Amino acid sequence: MQLRQRLLIATLLALGLLIGPGSSVTAHAKYKGHSQTPTELRGTWYQYQGHHKWTKIKITKHKVINSGKVLYSTKKKGSQRLYVKKYKKGYGGVNYCLNGKFKYGYQTMGNFWLSKKKVHGKRIMQSYYNMGYFQAYTRTKLAHNYSYQYDGAD
């Protein structure tokens, strides 16, 4: 009787190995946005405005705060809801729109990405909003604005 059980188990295992890989189900998930900010953008970022004043952007896991005001959050609704859309092309690589469900251009701060450009050996965060103007943010308060206007000559 033990021989029959062993033979039955061996046969079932062999059939499982032969049939199993051929009948696997493949699931494809489409990227539709996230309610969490990318880890590379999280932290406090500064942009010099002149006269010893800075714009401060604080990006946490579920919020984006600009100069003390919560702009995007998972708890807000409409165009102020944190809904991260990832774009793989443009501006030299991966960039993110932090409120991907905006309806009009004035409702967004633009796309953000961690740039390959460095200031004092540290990478900067850049954003693009409109008309070729790129804003640059550093992790420390520096008395220089590294933002620039792209005129197409480069």
SETIVEX-991924 format. One record per residue (C-alpha): residue number from 1; residue in one letter; x negated, y negated, z negated. Coordinates in Angstrom, 3 decimals. Each point is the difference from the previous one (the first is absolute). Example, Ala and Ser with C-alpha at 12.3 -4.5 7.8 and 13.67 -1.06 7.14 Angstrom:
2
+-----+------+----------+----------+----------+
|  nr | rest |     east |    north |       up |
+-----+------+----------+----------+----------+
|   1 |    A |  -12.300 |    4.500 |   -7.800 |
|   2 |    S |   -1.370 |   -3.440 |    0.660 |
+-----+------+----------+----------+----------+
This chain:
154
+-----+------+----------+----------+----------+
|  nr | rest |     east |    north |       up |
+-----+------+----------+----------+----------+
|   1 |    M |    0.000 |    0.000 |    0.000 |
|   2 |    Q |   -2.849 |   -2.389 |   -0.688 |
|   3 |    L |   -1.350 |    0.679 |    3.468 |
|   4 |    R |    3.339 |   -1.039 |    1.569 |
|   5 |    Q |    0.102 |   -3.223 |   -2.050 |
|   6 |    R |   -3.553 |   -0.893 |    0.956 |
|   7 |    L |    0.700 |    0.728 |    3.658 |
|   8 |    L |    3.184 |   -2.117 |   -0.098 |
|   9 |    I |   -1.796 |   -2.919 |   -1.682 |
|  10 |    A |   -2.875 |    0.181 |    2.479 |
|  11 |    T |    2.442 |    0.057 |    2.943 |
|  12 |    L |    1.945 |   -2.987 |   -1.345 |
|  13 |    L |   -3.226 |   -1.974 |   -0.563 |
|  14 |    A |   -1.203 |    0.796 |    3.510 |
|  15 |    L |    3.318 |   -1.111 |    1.504 |
|  16 |    G |   -0.046 |   -3.147 |   -2.123 |
|  17 |    L |   -3.473 |   -0.892 |    1.215 |
|  18 |    L |    0.929 |    0.600 |    3.637 |
|  19 |    I |    3.369 |   -1.739 |   -0.003 |
|  20 |    G |   -0.668 |   -2.718 |   -2.619 |
|  21 |    P |   -2.360 |   -2.337 |    1.892 |
|  22 |    G |    2.118 |    0.111 |    3.157 |
|  23 |    S |    3.179 |   -1.035 |   -1.767 |
|  24 |    S |   -1.323 |   -2.937 |   -1.981 |
|  25 |    V |    2.009 |   -3.217 |   -0.041 |
|  26 |    T |   -1.842 |   -3.216 |    0.778 |
|  27 |    A |    1.277 |   -3.230 |   -1.546 |
|  28 |    H |   -0.814 |   -3.346 |    1.582 |
|  29 |    A |    0.387 |   -3.130 |   -2.087 |
|  30 |    K |    0.148 |   -3.400 |    1.658 |
|  31 |    Y |   -1.552 |   -2.931 |   -1.823 |
|  32 |    K |    2.863 |   -2.281 |   -0.989 |
|  33 |    G |   -1.544 |   -2.262 |   -2.618 |
|  34 |    H |   -0.778 |    0.203 |   -3.647 |
|  35 |    S |    1.009 |   -1.631 |   -3.220 |
|  36 |    Q |   -3.595 |   -0.060 |   -1.260 |
|  37 |    T |   -2.789 |   -2.308 |    1.086 |
|  38 |    P |   -3.194 |    1.549 |    1.407 |
|  39 |    T |   -2.666 |    0.486 |   -2.665 |
|  40 |    E |   -2.620 |   -1.838 |    2.060 |
|  41 |    L |    2.041 |   -3.231 |   -0.185 |
|  42 |    R |    0.865 |    0.162 |   -3.689 |
|  43 |    G |   -1.550 |   -2.498 |   -2.356 |
|  44 |    T |   -0.280 |   -3.768 |   -0.332 |
|  45 |    W |   -1.056 |   -2.006 |    3.049 |
|  46 |    Y |   -0.902 |   -3.694 |    0.258 |
|  47 |    Q |   -0.106 |   -2.554 |    2.799 |
|  48 |    Y |   -1.538 |   -3.432 |   -0.541 |
|  49 |    Q |    2.360 |   -2.914 |    0.748 |
|  50 |    G |   -2.382 |   -2.854 |   -0.793 |
|  51 |    H |   -0.389 |   -2.327 |   -2.988 |
|  52 |    H |   -0.682 |    2.957 |   -2.343 |
|  53 |    K |    3.362 |    1.677 |    0.722 |
|  54 |    W |    0.562 |    3.563 |    1.165 |
|  55 |    T |    2.869 |    2.039 |    1.372 |
|  56 |    K |    0.224 |    3.170 |   -2.066 |
|  57 |    I |    1.574 |    3.170 |    1.399 |
|  58 |    K |    0.408 |    2.922 |   -2.357 |
|  59 |    I |    0.904 |    3.311 |    1.589 |
|  60 |    T |    1.109 |    2.820 |   -2.300 |
|  61 |    K |    1.452 |    3.402 |    0.782 |
|  62 |    H |    3.588 |   -1.297 |    0.221 |
|  63 |    K |   -0.314 |   -3.828 |    0.238 |
|  64 |    V |   -1.612 |   -2.808 |    1.947 |
|  65 |    I |   -0.392 |   -3.221 |   -1.999 |
|  66 |    N |   -1.059 |   -3.273 |    1.658 |
|  67 |    S |   -1.068 |   -2.821 |   -2.373 |
|  68 |    G |    2.130 |    1.375 |   -2.848 |
|  69 |    K |    3.150 |    0.646 |    2.078 |
|  70 |    V |    1.089 |    3.571 |    0.822 |
|  71 |    L |    0.353 |    0.075 |    3.790 |
|  72 |    Y |    0.617 |    3.684 |    0.627 |
|  73 |    S |    1.061 |    2.678 |   -2.443 |
|  74 |    T |    1.640 |    3.408 |    0.078 |
|  75 |    K |    2.769 |   -1.444 |   -2.193 |
|  76 |    K |    0.908 |   -2.837 |    2.392 |
|  77 |    K |    2.333 |    0.226 |    2.979 |
|  78 |    G |   -0.063 |   -1.109 |    3.616 |
|  79 |    S |   -3.133 |   -1.612 |    1.407 |
|  80 |    Q |   -1.534 |   -0.258 |   -3.493 |
|  81 |    R |    0.034 |    3.766 |   -0.514 |
|  82 |    L |   -3.421 |    1.623 |    0.051 |
|  83 |    Y |    0.042 |    2.223 |    3.070 |
|  84 |    V |   -3.477 |    0.683 |    1.347 |
|  85 |    K |   -0.348 |    0.646 |    3.727 |
|  86 |    K |   -3.302 |    1.332 |    1.236 |
|  87 |    Y |   -1.367 |   -1.016 |    3.392 |
|  88 |    K |   -2.964 |    1.929 |    1.357 |
|  89 |    K |   -0.968 |   -2.397 |    2.765 |
|  90 |    G |   -0.757 |   -3.667 |    0.047 |
|  91 |    Y |   -2.458 |   -2.190 |   -1.870 |
|  92 |    G |   -2.693 |    2.665 |    0.232 |
|  93 |    G |    1.742 |    2.845 |   -1.852 |
|  94 |    V |    2.755 |    0.871 |   -2.456 |
|  95 |    N |    2.090 |   -2.907 |   -1.290 |
|  96 |    Y |    3.125 |   -0.233 |   -2.108 |
|  97 |    C |    3.156 |   -2.081 |   -0.015 |
|  98 |    L |    1.097 |   -0.129 |   -3.637 |
|  99 |    N |    3.655 |   -0.829 |    0.669 |
| 100 |    G |    0.686 |    2.030 |    3.096 |
| 101 |    K |    3.752 |   -0.669 |   -0.030 |
| 102 |    F |   -0.144 |   -3.752 |    0.629 |
| 103 |    K |    2.374 |   -1.419 |    2.603 |
| 104 |    Y |   -1.653 |   -3.350 |    0.783 |
| 105 |    G |   -3.638 |   -1.025 |    0.204 |
| 106 |    Y |    0.183 |   -2.485 |   -2.858 |
| 107 |    Q |    0.932 |    2.832 |   -2.409 |
| 108 |    T |   -3.409 |    1.668 |    0.134 |
| 109 |    M |   -3.550 |   -0.871 |   -1.023 |
| 110 |    G |   -1.379 |    1.900 |    2.975 |
| 111 |    N |   -2.110 |    3.137 |    0.288 |
| 112 |    F |   -2.788 |    0.807 |   -2.464 |
| 113 |    W |   -3.093 |    2.184 |    0.276 |
| 114 |    L |   -3.315 |    0.563 |   -1.715 |
| 115 |    S |   -2.488 |   -1.504 |    2.417 |
| 116 |    K |   -3.425 |    1.306 |    0.920 |
| 117 |    K |   -1.264 |   -3.536 |   -0.482 |
| 118 |    K |   -1.836 |   -0.621 |   -3.247 |
| 119 |    V |   -0.507 |   -3.044 |   -2.193 |
| 120 |    H |   -2.802 |    0.307 |   -2.558 |
| 121 |    G |   -0.185 |    3.741 |    0.752 |
| 122 |    K |    3.700 |    0.667 |   -0.716 |
| 123 |    R |    2.702 |    0.715 |    2.576 |
| 124 |    I |    2.761 |   -2.568 |    0.373 |
| 125 |    M |    3.721 |    0.371 |    0.557 |
| 126 |    Q |    1.294 |   -1.719 |    3.109 |
| 127 |    S |    3.461 |   -0.837 |    1.217 |
| 128 |    Y |    1.422 |   -1.169 |    3.284 |
| 129 |    Y |    3.231 |   -1.892 |    0.173 |
| 130 |    N |    0.399 |   -2.065 |    3.145 |
| 131 |    M |   -1.776 |   -1.906 |    2.770 |
| 132 |    G |   -3.447 |    1.577 |   -0.443 |
| 133 |    Y |   -0.595 |   -1.138 |   -3.595 |
| 134 |    F |   -1.732 |    2.588 |   -2.158 |
| 135 |    Q |   -0.013 |   -0.501 |   -3.753 |
| 136 |    A |   -2.779 |    1.461 |   -2.127 |
| 137 |    Y |    0.267 |    0.916 |   -3.680 |
| 138 |    T |   -2.836 |    0.936 |   -2.351 |
| 139 |    R |    0.103 |    1.892 |   -3.295 |
| 140 |    T |   -1.724 |   -2.841 |   -1.853 |
| 141 |    K |    0.611 |   -3.739 |   -0.085 |
| 142 |    L |   -2.418 |   -1.491 |    2.511 |
| 143 |    A |    0.023 |   -3.695 |    0.858 |
| 144 |    H |    0.113 |    0.657 |    3.735 |
| 145 |    N |    2.868 |    0.942 |    2.290 |
| 146 |    Y |   -1.026 |    2.728 |    2.447 |
| 147 |    S |    3.199 |   -0.191 |    2.077 |
| 148 |    Y |   -0.313 |   -0.804 |    3.695 |
| 149 |    Q |    1.933 |   -0.785 |    3.161 |
| 150 |    Y |   -0.532 |    2.339 |    2.949 |
| 151 |    D |    0.030 |   -1.914 |    3.263 |
| 152 |    G |   -0.628 |    2.923 |    2.364 |
| 153 |    A |   -3.551 |   -1.019 |    0.952 |
| 154 |    D |   -1.620 |    2.859 |   -1.948 |
+-----+------+----------+----------+----------+
